[in-house]
Amino acid sequence: MRISTLFYTLKQGFKNILRNKTFSLASIATIGVCIFLFSLFYAVVANFQHMVSMAQSNIAVVVRFDPDISDSQIQEIGDLIRARVEVSKVTFISEEEAWETFKEDYLGEYADGFEGDNPLEGESNYEVFLNDVSMQKSLVTYLESIDGVRDVVRSEMVANTLSSVNSLIGYVSLGIIFILLAVSIFLISNTVSIGVTVRKEEIGIMKLIGATDFVVRAPFVIEGILIGVIGSLIPVGISYLLYNNVIEYTLSEFSTLSNLLQFLSVQDIFAFLVPINVSLGVGIGFLGSFFTVRKHLKV
Amino acid sequence: MIILEDVCKAYSTGAPALNGISLHVQKGDFVFIVGDSGSGKSTLIKLLLRELIPTSGNIVVNGTDVGKLKRRRIPKFRRNIGVVFQDFRLLKDRNVYENVAFAQRVIQVPTREIRKNVPAILSTVGLAGKYKAKPRQLSGGEQQRVALARALINNPPILLADEPTGNLDPKNSWEIMKLLEEINRRGTTVLVVTHNREIVNAMKKRVITMKKGVIVSDEERGGYIDEN
């Protein structure tokens, strides 16, 4: 293709948008609304998943040892645990540390009565944090099989609940994203279809003059892509502003829940959303115009 | 230049639009095709442009067997045929210059060539001063001249005109016909489908008369045969 033809095609793509203002605005609005809904949904799901994984990362199983175990055996058990893929972090809690924590958490000033005495003697343990709580069961089975391990303390209910919630969010997200995409493609192909039908005559003239499918289609595709890009950037801007304000509002109104409400930063969310939204806009614009024009090319 | 041998065309409804048409048009001919509505004139033009494929028979245009033409070869084939319609079929949102230049852009003529060619062809059709006007700002006759300029800018060896004067008053009709005659004089083969009895009778060219999908008469220096 000649450079001049390329520039002409690009120029026609831009001009088409201005020539068909109503259609262009309708298409931008349709893509914009769909991508805005997608952004909103993604922000909610991503934050929810983030909160669940934060909660998951705080769940630990506690490994306690047989009474007559030596320090070197405890060290060996620690090495075995660290080697497991399910494990993200292992912390050794000595009996002194366990007692100090217990005093702080539960006894406070009443701990004075235990001066010089450690009721948790022989209760040193490993706190084992997992990469994924759904792996807890297999890890616990392994830990219980290690020589020198007296018992493994865990909360199966919390682990199972968090694991189920996480899977549920995954499935629901997939379902809703699929529905949103299907609705978007339907709405956009309808809008593009109306726009192209209006210019069916123009396409027919081009074909009778001897224009190739590529020459006829290129300005429409460029127009579709431009509409897609504009239609995706507008909701990115709106959701960016909205996201910051909603987080600030939520944190100020529900400050008591600040430990639980750990939001993703705006950078984390939009580092994913911007490329995905623009790709969606470009993809929808390209496919919508490419296939809709195709119907009218058989002249 | 144009050869049709026993060409039939039936639409999906089953009604035959053309029924065993055979026709030879030599290079440089000027031919009128006349006939009532439904006689098959427009179907003939569509077959020559490869908008339609014949049900049977052979069509050869400028050395190309149209029936066997692959879809991807159609654009190149059409670039050798200039075409003018009754309703002008101009791109309404582009000015005169752009409408004519478009025919060159689709065959990727360099912009600097287009800048030379478009004014030249516009002055041939008498519209040099109106290159900036949009089609809606022009009279019917002027719009048809633009369509003619667009059809001719690539110097096609064949020009098909489907009712070129159908929407024009007598004065403009004559001007368009004079232009067509001039174009023919320069070597272009011209086929004109028309209902315009006065023009056909006055110009004394070859006249092919069609009726119900068949050729009922083909006369050199003929006239319009009255159906009644």
Interface residues (C-beta under 8 A of the other chain):
Chain A: M1 R2 S4 T5 Y8 R19 E201 E202 G204 I205 M206 K207 L208 I209 G210 A211 T212 D213 V215 V299
Chain B: L49 E51 P75 K76 F77 R78 R79 V83 R89 L90 L91 D93 F102 A103 R105 V106 I107 Q108 P110 T111 R150 N154
